[in-house]
Amino acid sequence: MTSGLWELVLRGVWVTVQLLFFSALLATAVSFAAGVARTHRLWIVRFLAGFYTEVFRGTSALVMIFWVFFVLPPAFGWQLVPMWAGTLALGLTYGAYGSEIVRGALGAVDPAQREGGIALSFTPWQRMRLILLPQAVPEMIPPFSNLLVELLKGTALVSIMGMGDLAFSGNLVRLALQESAEIYTYVLLIYFVIAFLLTRMMRGLEKKLKAGVGKAVPERSTVTPEPAEIGGVR
């Protein structure tokens, strides 16, 4: 490939990284907000959080991107740029899956820990902040790591909006060179390298958090589980 085509691919990589960063931030915030709400003592809070989770977990991320980018503008009279439309659609979709990770990890904390907090007259927020989350968050890291890799692969869906991400740039180069095998091999390798770096980063974070609560991290394979194991979104 020429230097100009490589520059196009690198710009696509940068757009993909930006989209991944912003949508991961939104998905993380939504995951904790909805996941904690699913454990709230008020049924209306649990219902609303559960309704959000079921709606976004049960719809296609591709259709959600279409809806946010093409349906919302005429309905509300404003237009999102592709980056923020993709961030909103992917963040809310994958945040629904993340909320179940948060809810499950909080539910897995030993009930005696909750009872100890009640015995110490802690408020619900103090029990959550000082007792439950410090123990639950380290257990969330492995499934969140898988979800982050799925989110990375989901960023390719924004190419339908004409957004110059890695997948879109790779297709432009393919059309220019009329060479599919070479170009898509490069694209696959780039996605793999980004995913590998993400899993290493999350692995280090898991070790740090578990060391903070006196837990060791067991050695395990670096092979990423299939999407079905975490309810991959397509």
Stockholm file with secondary structure:
# STOCKHOLM 1.0

chainA/1-234         MTSGLWELVLRGVWVTVQLLFFSALLATAVSFAAGVARTHRLWIVRFLAGFYTEVFRGTSALVMIFWVFFVLPPAFGWQLVPMWAGTLALGLTYGAYGSEIVRGALGAVDPAQREGGIALSFTPWQRMRLILLPQAVPEMIPPFSNLLVELLKGTALVSIMGMGDLAFSGNLVRLALQESAEIYTYVLLIYFVIAFLLTRMMRGLEKKLKAGVGKAVPERSTVTPEPAEIGGVR
#=GR chainA/1-234 SS CCHHHHHHHHHHHHHHHHHHHHHHHHHHHHHHHHHHHTTCSSHHHHHHHHHHHHHHHSSCHHHHHHIIIIIHHHHHTCCCCHHHHHHHHHHHHHHHHHHHHHHHHHHTSCHHHHHHHHHTTCCHHHHIIIIIHHHHHHHHHHHHHHHHHHHHHHGGGGGGGTCCSHHHHHHHHHHHHTCHHHHHHHHHHHHHHHHHHHHHHHHHHHHHHHHHTTCCCCCCCCCCCCGGGTTCCC
#=GC SS_cons         CCHHHHHHHHHHHHHHHHHHHHHHHHHHHHHHHHHHHTTCSSHHHHHHHHHHHHHHHSSCHHHHHHIIIIIHHHHHTCCCCHHHHHHHHHHHHHHHHHHHHHHHHHHTSCHHHHHHHHHTTCCHHHHIIIIIHHHHHHHHHHHHHHHHHHHHHHGGGGGGGTCCSHHHHHHHHHHHHTCHHHHHHHHHHHHHHHHHHHHHHHHHHHHHHHHHTTCCCCCCCCCCCCGGGTTCCC
//
